[in-house]
Each structure stands twice: as structure tokens, then as C-alpha cells.
Amino acid sequence: MTSTGRIFSGRSVESAAYNPTMSPLHAALVAAVGSNGLGGGGDRQGAGGEQEQGQGPEGVGWSDISAAVLVERRDAPVQYAGTVELILGTAVQVDPMEPNPC
């Protein structure tokens, strides 16, 4: 979810012919960028006069990701929580999520 309230969802994409699998977070980020809702819209000038890169047409960039939810089965053979938390904590700098396996 972005700070403007837009929600983007993703699912894991697996292929026997291609490895690694695309995680649900990667799919959600692709959906966000592909719909012009996040990043990829060029540069804009920030409040302090500095250039901000990766803003969408609505001025929404990576730092505007405010929350993420991952739902996965407790007994699933592939778990994504660690990967999602790593990406969100480093690239996007979202507070660590609390996994809720079902």
C-alpha cells in the first residue's frame, strides 16, 4: 500500500523452465510500476530543491510504500517472508513486517 492509499497485489509466479521464482512482492511491484502508480515516471524536484528519482505520474515513489502484507501457508514448500522482509527493509525501508502464516 502506498501513502496515497493505493493497493497493489501480487502472487508468486513459478516456472519449471526458469529459476528463480518471482515472489509475490516482485509481482506487486511490477503491477504498481506497470499501472503508473509507483516509480518509473521520471524525476521531480523535492521540497528542498533536490531531484527525486523514480516518481510516478502522481509523484509517488518507492519511499511512499507505507505497508505490506504477506499471506502464505504455514506448511508451504516455499516461504517468501524472509525475502520480502529483506527487500522491504533495504530497498524500500518499510518497517519489518510481522509474518502471519495461515
Secondary structure, 3 states (H helix, E strand, C coil): CECCCCCCCCCCEEECCEEEEECHHHHHHHHHHHCCCCCCCCCEECCCCCEECCCCCCCCCHHHECCCCCCCCCCCCCCCHHHHHHHHHHHHCCCCCCCCCC
